[in-house]
């Protein structure tokens, strides 16, 4: 299975934390990455976050990645409107990521953070889970994620339902 396919499954099946869902619902009409000003992250933190999210969902021949979808700005909005515990988690997580990257590279830091994704043990590994969830949620709620990657056409009216066209499915009489 391709990584992008796996991310789609995770993204579409993920349960968004209640506080993010409430913020997204309240601010859905107000959200526009075009003129967005950072509310929580510093410019340097946002640059780091933008690099990390693009590494998680990179652009490919099918669609643009997290950078073009402005996932870091989505994350800023979600974190800025969250409680203090969430804000502290993000500040500490990005600080840990910067510290590990300073000793090696951003790619190595992300790989180290993702190393025990199934059962995270360290603060960096736990932050990776949060980072990945935010990346998937931000990407697949953006126009790029929905329309380019998922190729969602919107709610369309079907004049008739053609039924199953699979030849291996027996038709019942």
N, CA, C and O of each residue as an XYZ file, in Angstrom:
692
protein
N       0.839     -1.169      0.000
C       0.000      0.000      0.000
C       0.887      1.236      0.000
O       1.868      1.298      0.740
N       0.548      2.210     -0.820
C       1.313      3.448     -0.879
C       1.066      4.279      0.368
O       0.001      4.212      0.982
N       2.083      5.071      0.732
C       1.974      5.901      1.931
C       0.810      6.878      1.821
O       0.090      7.088      2.798
N       0.613      7.482      0.645
C      -0.466      8.446      0.466
C      -1.829      7.765      0.661
O      -2.734      8.357      1.249
N      -1.979      6.532      0.176
C      -3.226      5.795      0.363
C      -3.458      5.515      1.846
O      -4.572      5.663      2.348
N      -2.402      5.113      2.534
C      -2.522      4.852      3.971
C      -2.913      6.120      4.720
O      -3.737      6.072      5.633
N      -2.329      7.252      4.342
C      -2.667      8.512      4.994
C      -4.127      8.896      4.741
O      -4.792      9.443      5.621
N      -4.621      8.606      3.535
C      -6.029      8.889      3.242
C      -6.932      8.094      4.174
O      -7.895      8.623      4.731
N      -6.608      6.817      4.334
C      -7.419      5.960      5.186
C      -7.388      6.462      6.622
O      -8.422      6.554      7.283
N      -6.184      6.787      7.098
C      -6.052      7.299      8.462
C      -6.790      8.619      8.597
O      -7.505      8.841      9.575
N      -6.619      9.489      7.621
C      -7.241     10.811      7.679
C      -8.751     10.756      7.641
O      -9.424     11.482      8.374
N      -9.281      9.908      6.800
C     -10.724      9.824      6.676
C     -11.361      9.070      7.837
O     -12.533      9.273      8.152
N     -10.582      8.205      8.465
C     -11.134      7.430      9.573
C     -10.791      7.989     10.936
O     -11.277      7.502     11.956
N      -9.954      9.011     10.954
C      -9.505      9.559     12.242
C     -10.624     10.324     12.930
O     -11.464     10.956     12.290
N     -10.607     10.246     14.222
C     -11.544     11.038     15.018
C     -10.813     12.298     15.418
O      -9.798     12.250     16.113
N     -11.332     13.419     14.977
C     -10.716     14.703     15.288
C     -10.999     15.020     16.742
O     -12.135     14.866     17.193
N      -9.979     15.467     17.500
C     -10.241     15.840     18.887
C     -11.397     16.834     18.976
O     -11.524     17.722     18.133
N     -12.222     16.684     19.981
C     -13.440     17.483     20.111
C     -13.172     18.976     20.051
O     -13.937     19.716     19.434
N     -12.095     19.429     20.683
C     -11.834     20.869     20.685
C     -11.487     21.376     19.289
O     -11.839     22.506     18.950
N     -10.798     20.566     18.460
C     -10.482     20.986     17.099
C     -11.742     20.997     16.254
O     -11.939     21.898     15.438
N     -12.600     19.996     16.443
C     -13.839     19.936     15.675
C     -14.717     21.143     15.964
O     -15.312     21.717     15.051
N     -14.798     21.529     17.230
C     -15.613     22.683     17.599
C     -15.049     23.954     16.990
O     -15.803     24.782     16.478
N     -13.741     24.119     17.037
C     -13.110     25.304     16.442
C     -13.329     25.312     14.938
O     -13.684     26.339     14.359
N     -13.117     24.170     14.311
C     -13.288     24.093     12.861
C     -14.717     24.448     12.467
O     -14.935     25.152     11.481
N     -15.681     23.966     13.229
C     -17.082     24.261     12.928
C     -17.368     25.746     13.123
O     -18.015     26.368     12.281
N     -16.893     26.313     14.222
C     -17.143     27.729     14.508
C     -16.455     28.655     13.525
O     -16.995     29.711     13.197
N     -15.260     28.280     13.043
C     -14.484     29.185     12.221
C     -14.385     28.753     10.761
O     -13.592     29.317     10.006
N     -15.166     27.775     10.357
C     -15.078     27.252      8.996
C     -15.291     28.337      7.950
O     -14.572     28.384      6.952
N     -16.252     29.191      8.164
C     -16.523     30.233      7.188
C     -15.474     31.335      7.224
O     -15.255     32.012      6.219
N     -14.826     31.523      8.364
C     -13.830     32.581      8.508
C     -12.445     32.144      8.037
O     -11.600     33.000      7.776
N     -12.188     30.853      7.921
C     -10.861     30.345      7.587
C     -10.525     30.610      6.129
O     -11.264     30.217      5.226
N      -9.419     31.270      5.916
C      -8.876     31.474      4.585
C      -7.368     31.613      4.720
O      -6.899     32.564      5.344
N      -6.599     30.696      4.156
C      -5.156     30.781      4.289
C      -4.560     31.964      3.509
O      -3.410     32.340      3.736
N      -5.333     32.542      2.605
C      -4.830     33.624      1.752
C      -4.269     34.799      2.559
O      -3.138     35.221      2.321
N      -5.025     35.317      3.485
C      -4.607     36.480      4.262
C      -4.355     36.143      5.731
O      -4.366     37.034      6.581
N      -4.131     34.885      6.029
C      -3.996     34.444      7.410
C      -2.723     34.991      8.041
O      -1.662     34.988      7.417
N      -2.834     35.454      9.266
C      -1.695     35.912     10.066
C      -1.486     34.925     11.211
O      -2.450     34.509     11.855
N      -0.243     34.552     11.465
C       0.056     33.615     12.549
C      -0.488     34.138     13.871
O      -0.358     35.318     14.194
N      -1.104     33.223     14.632
C      -1.684     33.567     15.932
C      -0.936     32.922     17.089
O      -0.957     33.438     18.206
N      -0.284     31.812     16.835
C       0.398     31.098     17.914
C       1.878     30.866     17.605
O       2.742     31.282     18.378
N       2.175     30.216     16.498
C       3.556     29.875     16.170
C       4.348     31.122     15.772
O       3.806     32.069     15.202
N       5.637     31.095     16.086
C       6.535     32.136     15.592
C       6.799     31.841     14.115
O       6.451     30.769     13.619
N       7.410     32.784     13.422
C       7.737     32.554     12.006
C       8.676     31.362     11.852
O       8.509     30.552     10.940
N       9.663     31.253     12.742
C      10.606     30.133     12.675
C       9.913     28.796     12.957
O      10.181     27.800     12.285
N       9.025     28.779     13.951
C       8.276     27.554     14.245
C       7.394     27.181     13.055
O       7.274     26.005     12.710
N       6.784     28.175     12.435
C       5.924     27.900     11.281
C       6.736     27.351     10.108
O       6.275     26.450      9.407
N       7.938     27.883      9.887
C       8.796     27.353      8.822
C       9.161     25.893      9.080
O       9.125     25.066      8.169
N       9.510     25.587     10.321
C       9.819     24.207     10.692
C       8.594     23.318     10.500
O       8.690     22.238      9.918
N       7.456     23.771     10.985
C       6.224     23.005     10.860
C       5.860     22.782      9.396
O       5.414     21.695      9.029
N       6.044     23.792      8.564
C       5.756     23.670      7.137
C       6.637     22.597      6.499
O       6.157     21.807      5.686
N       7.919     22.563      6.861
C       8.837     21.542      6.343
C       8.416     20.144      6.801
O       8.402     19.197      6.014
N       8.073     20.032      8.081
C       7.697     18.729      8.627
C       6.416     18.200      7.983
O       6.343     17.027      7.616
N       5.414     19.057      7.845
C       4.151     18.591      7.260
C       4.335     18.209      5.793
O       3.710     17.260      5.319
N       5.186     18.938      5.070
C       5.453     18.591      3.667
C       6.191     17.262      3.566
O       6.009     16.527      2.596
N       7.017     16.947      4.551
C       7.696     15.654      4.548
C       6.706     14.518      4.825
O       6.884     13.404      4.334
N       5.671     14.803      5.606
C       4.662     13.787      5.910
C       3.736     13.573      4.712
O       3.429     12.434      4.359
N       3.293     14.663      4.089
C       2.469     14.564      2.874
C       3.133     15.427      1.802
O       2.804     16.604      1.651
N       4.069     14.836      1.062
C       4.776     15.595      0.026
C       3.956     15.714     -1.262
O       3.042     14.930     -1.515
N       4.305     16.698     -2.049
C       3.707     16.830     -3.373
C       4.172     15.645     -4.224
O       5.291     15.155     -4.072
N       3.309     15.208     -5.101
C       3.674     14.160     -6.044
C       2.998     14.445     -7.380
O       2.414     15.515     -7.554
N       3.064     13.520     -8.316
C       2.494     13.741     -9.638
C       0.965     13.819     -9.604
O       0.355     14.318    -10.550
N       0.347     13.338     -8.541
C      -1.112     13.324     -8.426
C      -1.670     14.618     -7.843
O      -2.694     15.117     -8.308
N      -1.003     15.160     -6.832
C      -1.510     16.376     -6.189
C      -0.407     17.088     -5.429
O       0.668     16.538     -5.190
N      -0.696     18.310     -5.062
C       0.241     19.106     -4.269
C       0.294     18.554     -2.849
O      -0.578     17.786     -2.442
N       1.315     18.945     -2.102
C       1.499     18.440     -0.754
C       1.001     19.389      0.316
O       0.256     20.331      0.047
N       1.432     19.115      1.536
C       0.993     19.881      2.703
C       1.423     21.343      2.639
O       0.710     22.213      3.140
N       2.569     21.628      2.037
C       3.023     23.018      1.924
C       2.019     23.838      1.116
O       1.584     24.903      1.556
N       1.657     23.347     -0.052
C       0.710     24.072     -0.908
C      -0.671     24.173     -0.265
O      -1.401     25.136     -0.502
N      -1.025     23.181      0.547
C      -2.328     23.180      1.224
C      -2.326     24.086      2.460
O      -3.364     24.265      3.097
N      -1.176     24.651      2.797
C      -1.041     25.569      3.946
C      -1.409     24.889      5.261
O      -2.072     25.480      6.113
N      -0.979     23.661      5.411
C      -1.295     22.884      6.611
C      -0.716     23.528      7.867
O      -1.327     23.452      8.932
N       0.438     24.153      7.761
C       1.025     24.787      8.951
C       0.144     25.923      9.460
O       0.085     26.167     10.665
N      -0.538     26.615      8.560
C      -1.438     27.691      8.977
C      -2.700     27.118      9.625
O      -3.221     27.680     10.588
N      -3.182     26.004      9.092
C      -4.316     25.307      9.702
C      -3.940     24.905     11.130
O      -4.718     25.095     12.065
N      -2.731     24.345     11.285
C      -2.269     23.933     12.609
C      -2.182     25.136     13.544
O      -2.539     25.035     14.717
N      -1.715     26.260     13.039
C      -1.631     27.461     13.863
C      -3.007     27.865     14.367
O      -3.163     28.183     15.546
N      -3.990     27.858     13.505
C      -5.354     28.210     13.907
C      -5.885     27.241     14.960
O      -6.474     27.668     15.953
N      -5.682     25.954     14.751
C      -6.187     24.953     15.681
C      -5.505     25.063     17.046
O      -6.162     24.997     18.085
N      -4.190     25.230     17.031
C      -3.451     25.305     18.293
C      -3.742     26.631     19.001
O      -3.894     26.658     20.223
N      -3.821     27.711     18.257
C      -4.074     29.028     18.853
C      -5.399     29.071     19.597
O      -5.546     29.819     20.563
N      -6.350     28.285     19.160
C      -7.678     28.288     19.775
C      -7.875     27.109     20.721
O      -8.994     26.827     21.149
N      -6.782     26.423     21.043
C      -6.839     25.277     21.955
C      -6.481     25.699     23.372
O      -6.124     26.848     23.628
N      -6.586     24.744     24.280
C      -6.258     25.030     25.679
C      -4.742     25.078     25.885
O      -3.972     24.751     24.982
N      -4.333     25.484     27.070
C      -2.917     25.665     27.373
C      -2.117     24.366     27.286
O      -0.942     24.397     26.920
N      -2.722     23.238     27.609
C      -2.013     21.956     27.537
C      -1.630     21.635     26.092
O      -0.528     21.152     25.831
N      -2.531     21.900     25.165
C      -2.249     21.659     23.737
C      -1.152     22.605     23.271
O      -0.240     22.191     22.554
N      -1.229     23.851     23.665
C      -0.209     24.829     23.277
C       1.168     24.419     23.799
O       2.163     24.514     23.081
N       1.219     23.967     25.040
C       2.478     23.522     25.635
C       3.015     22.301     24.892
O       4.214     22.209     24.633
N       2.135     21.371     24.552
C       2.545     20.177     23.801
C       3.209     20.564     22.477
O       4.240     19.998     22.114
N       2.631     21.514     21.764
C       3.184     21.934     20.480
C       4.501     22.686     20.649
O       5.441     22.447     19.891
N       4.588     23.575     21.611
C       5.845     24.311     21.848
C       6.968     23.317     22.172
O       8.054     23.385     21.598
N       6.690     22.398     23.095
C       7.700     21.413     23.494
C       8.042     20.471     22.351
O       9.212     20.144     22.149
N       7.049     20.037     21.609
C       7.284     19.122     20.497
C       8.151     19.734     19.414
O       9.075     19.090     18.918
N       7.862     20.968     19.044
C       8.676     21.630     18.022
C      10.087     21.908     18.545
O      11.055     21.831     17.789
N      10.204     22.228     19.830
C      11.524     22.444     20.440
C      12.339     21.149     20.386
O      13.516     21.173     20.026
N      11.715     20.015     20.744
C      12.398     18.723     20.678
C      12.832     18.405     19.246
O      13.945     17.930     19.017
N      11.947     18.669     18.293
C      12.254     18.400     16.889
C      13.450     19.252     16.443
O      14.332     18.762     15.739
N      13.479     20.522     16.851
C      14.598     21.403     16.509
C      15.905     20.903     17.125
O      16.948     20.935     16.471
N      15.857     20.450     18.358
C      17.060     19.961     19.041
C      17.635     18.739     18.333
O      18.845     18.653     18.126
N      16.777     17.798     17.963
C      17.248     16.591     17.275
C      17.759     16.957     15.882
O      18.782     16.432     15.444
N      17.065     17.841     15.191
C      17.485     18.265     13.851
C      18.829     18.987     13.888
O      19.620     18.863     12.952
N      19.095     19.732     14.944
C      20.361     20.458     15.068
C      21.546     19.500     15.159
O      22.654     19.845     14.748
N      21.321     18.298     15.696
C      22.390     17.301     15.826
C      22.559     16.460     14.561
O      23.578     15.790     14.393
N      21.565     16.492     13.673
C      21.642     15.669     12.465
C      21.032     16.438     11.292
O      21.709     17.247     10.657
N      19.772     16.186     11.011
C      19.050     16.882      9.941
C      17.553     16.807     10.252
O      17.125     16.032     11.107
N      16.783     17.607      9.560
C      15.333     17.591      9.761
C      14.755     16.234      9.348
O      13.826     15.733      9.983
N      15.300     15.646      8.292
C      14.846     14.327      7.844
C      15.136     13.255      8.901
O      14.293     12.404      9.184
N      16.330     13.311      9.471
C      16.698     12.345     10.513
C      15.855     12.548     11.768
O      15.482     11.578     12.428
N      15.555     13.795     12.100
C      14.729     14.084     13.275
C      13.323     13.521     13.091
O      12.766     12.927     14.014
N      12.750     13.705     11.907
C      11.409     13.177     11.655
C      11.420     11.645     11.662
O      10.500     11.015     12.186
N      12.445     11.062     11.088
C      12.566      9.596     11.095
C      12.682      9.064     12.518
O      12.068      8.054     12.862
N      13.467      9.744     13.338
C      13.622      9.326     14.741
C      12.295      9.463     15.480
O      11.936      8.596     16.277
N      11.568     10.542     15.221
C      10.268     10.767     15.871
C       9.261      9.691     15.481
O       8.425      9.296     16.294
N       9.338      9.219     14.247
C       8.380      8.234     13.736
C       8.803      6.792     14.005
O       8.065      5.856     13.696
N       9.966      6.620     14.567
C      10.572      5.293     14.742
C       9.662      4.289     15.454
O       9.571      3.139     15.024
N       9.001      4.689     16.512
C       8.128      3.792     17.270
C       6.699      4.307     17.225
O       6.035      4.441     18.253
N       6.244      4.589     16.024
C       4.922      5.192     15.843
C       3.804      4.388     16.493
O       2.861      4.965     17.034
N       3.898      3.085     16.445
C       2.865      2.232     17.014
C       2.773      2.291     18.528
O       1.690      2.146     19.095
N       3.892      2.500     19.175
C       3.913      2.606     20.639
C       4.971      3.627     21.050
O       6.069      3.258     21.467
N       4.637      4.908     20.929
C       5.618      5.949     21.246
C       6.038      5.916     22.712
O       5.216      5.732     23.609
N       7.340      6.099     22.930
C       7.889      6.041     24.280
C       8.402      7.394     24.765
O       8.317      7.706     25.953
N       8.931      8.191     23.846
C       9.544      9.462     24.234
C       8.611     10.622     23.907
O       7.615     10.460     23.203
N       8.952     11.780     24.427
C       8.178     12.980     24.115
C       8.189     13.283     22.633
O       7.172     13.694     22.075
N       9.336     13.085     21.985
C       9.441     13.315     20.543
C       8.540     12.365     19.772
O       7.867     12.777     18.828
N       8.523     11.103     20.164
C       7.683     10.108     19.489
C       6.201     10.394     19.709
O       5.397     10.215     18.794
N       5.832     10.832     20.902
C       4.430     11.189     21.166
C       4.033     12.422     20.364
O       2.909     12.516     19.871
N       4.969     13.370     20.235
C       4.681     14.567     19.438
C       4.470     14.206     17.974
O       3.639     14.815     17.300
N       5.213     13.226     17.478
C       5.045     12.824     16.076
C       3.607     12.412     15.799
O       3.046     12.762     14.760
N       3.014     11.676     16.717
C       1.620     11.254     16.536
C       0.706     12.479     16.411
O      -0.157     12.518     15.534
N       0.889     13.460     17.268
C       0.101     14.690     17.231
C       0.343     15.442     15.928
O      -0.597     15.920     15.292
N       1.603     15.542     15.541
C       1.974     16.227     14.303
C       1.349     15.555     13.089
O       0.815     16.227     12.206
N       1.415     14.248     13.047
C       0.876     13.508     11.904
C      -0.644     13.649     11.831
O      -1.194     13.840     10.746
N      -1.323     13.559     12.965
C      -2.786     13.730     12.976
C      -3.168     15.118     12.477
O      -4.095     15.258     11.680
N      -2.466     16.132     12.935
C      -2.761     17.491     12.505
C      -2.509     17.652     11.009
O      -3.286     18.301     10.309
N      -1.420     17.060     10.523
C      -1.085     17.139      9.107
C      -2.169     16.504      8.253
O      -2.608     17.090      7.263
N      -2.600     15.318      8.628
C      -3.636     14.613      7.870
C      -4.959     15.384      7.929
O      -5.626     15.555      6.909
N      -5.332     15.842      9.113
C      -6.583     16.602      9.238
C      -6.534     17.899      8.443
O      -7.500     18.243      7.762
N      -5.427     18.617      8.522
C      -5.297     19.869      7.788
C      -5.286     19.661      6.290
O      -5.923     20.409      5.548
N      -4.565     18.649      5.843
C      -4.453     18.396      4.400
C      -5.789     17.956      3.798
O      -6.221     18.481      2.771
N      -6.431     16.994      4.444
C      -7.652     16.446      3.851
C      -8.908     17.276      4.141
O     -10.009     16.878      3.760
N      -8.757     18.410      4.803
C      -9.857     19.363      4.893
C      -9.565     20.596      4.044
O     -10.353     21.542      4.033
N      -8.442     20.593      3.336
C      -8.101     21.699      2.435
C      -8.662     21.413      1.044
O      -8.994     20.273      0.720
N      -8.761     22.452      0.233
C      -9.235     22.285     -1.146
C      -8.315     21.347     -1.920
O      -8.782     20.539     -2.722
N      -7.007     21.452     -1.683
C      -6.058     20.580     -2.379
C      -6.274     19.124     -1.986
O      -6.328     18.252     -2.852
N      -6.397     18.856     -0.704
C      -6.597     17.480     -0.246
C      -7.915     16.891     -0.708
O      -7.982     15.737     -1.132
N      -8.957     17.694     -0.620
C     -10.286     17.199     -0.992
C     -10.431     17.046     -2.507
O     -10.842     15.993     -2.994
N     -10.092     18.100     -3.242
C     -10.378     18.097     -4.679
C      -9.263     17.498     -5.534
O      -9.545     16.725     -6.450
N      -7.997     17.838     -5.254
C      -6.918     17.278     -6.067
C      -6.614     15.837     -5.690
O      -6.566     14.963     -6.556
N      -6.409     15.585     -4.408
C      -5.963     14.253     -4.003
C      -7.114     13.253     -3.956
O      -7.032     12.179     -4.552
N      -8.179     13.604     -3.251
C      -9.310     12.682     -3.148
C     -10.239     12.739     -4.365
O     -11.048     11.837     -4.583
N     -10.110     13.793     -5.141
C     -10.923     14.011     -6.338
C     -12.421     14.006     -6.035
O     -13.231     13.485     -6.802
N     -12.756     14.599     -4.904
C     -14.156     14.716     -4.506
C     -14.857     15.668     -5.457
O     -14.357     16.762     -5.721
N     -15.999     15.267     -5.968
C     -16.738     16.062     -6.942
C     -17.903     16.818     -6.319
O     -18.585     17.580     -7.004
N     -18.128     16.621     -5.067
C     -19.250     17.288     -4.417
C     -20.483     16.399     -4.438
O     -20.476     15.313     -5.019
N     -21.506     16.863     -3.816
C     -22.757     16.114     -3.810
C     -23.433     16.297     -5.161
O     -23.930     17.376     -5.486
N     -23.440     15.243     -5.926
C     -24.022     15.321     -7.261
C     -25.283     14.477     -7.332
O     -25.403     13.433     -6.690
N     -26.193     14.954     -8.118
C     -27.467     14.284     -8.299
C     -27.334     13.224     -9.385
O     -26.803     13.495    -10.462
N     -27.817     12.020     -9.100
C     -27.838     10.956    -10.096
C     -29.277     10.760    -10.553
O     -30.158     10.482     -9.740
N     -29.516     10.904    -11.849
C     -30.867     10.711    -12.388
C     -31.295      9.262    -12.249
O     -32.477      8.975    -12.059
N     -30.347      8.356    -12.343
C     -30.643      6.939    -12.146
C     -29.403      6.287    -11.542
O     -28.284      6.777    -11.690
N     -29.632      5.179    -10.864
C     -28.529      4.456    -10.276
C     -28.248      3.245    -11.147
O     -29.099      2.364    -11.261
N     -27.069      3.179    -11.767
C     -26.789      2.103    -12.708
C     -26.613      0.734    -12.073
O     -26.636     -0.276    -12.777
N     -26.440      0.677    -10.775
C     -26.226     -0.605    -10.119
C     -24.801     -1.080    -10.274
O     -23.951     -0.369    -10.808
N     -24.547     -2.272     -9.809
C     -23.210     -2.835     -9.824
C     -22.833     -3.262    -11.236
O     -23.615     -3.928    -11.915
N     -21.670     -2.890    -11.669
C     -21.192     -3.277    -12.998
C     -20.056     -4.296    -12.917
O     -19.404     -4.587    -13.919
N     -19.827     -4.829    -11.737
C     -18.768     -5.819    -11.559
C     -19.222     -7.158    -12.136
O     -20.278     -7.660    -11.752
N     -18.455     -7.742    -13.042
C     -18.864     -9.005    -13.674
C     -18.861    -10.204    -12.732
O     -19.548    -11.190    -12.999
N     -18.110    -10.143    -11.641
C     -18.006    -11.282    -10.722
C     -19.134    -11.338     -9.706
O     -19.233    -12.308     -8.955
N     -19.965    -10.346     -9.667
C     -21.058    -10.299     -8.693
C     -22.310    -10.904     -9.353
O     -22.794    -10.418    -10.375
N     -22.801    -11.954     -8.746
C     -24.002    -12.596     -9.294
C     -25.206    -11.734     -9.018
O     -25.350    -11.187     -7.924
N     -26.076    -11.608    -10.009
C     -27.292    -10.811     -9.842
C     -28.381    -11.707     -9.262
O     -28.575    -12.850     -9.675
N     -29.080    -11.132     -8.285
C     -30.191    -11.866     -7.687
C     -31.454    -11.615     -8.477
O     -31.681    -10.503     -8.953
N     -32.275    -12.634     -8.621
C     -33.556    -12.490     -9.350
C     -34.683    -12.196     -8.422
O     -35.822    -12.046     -8.863
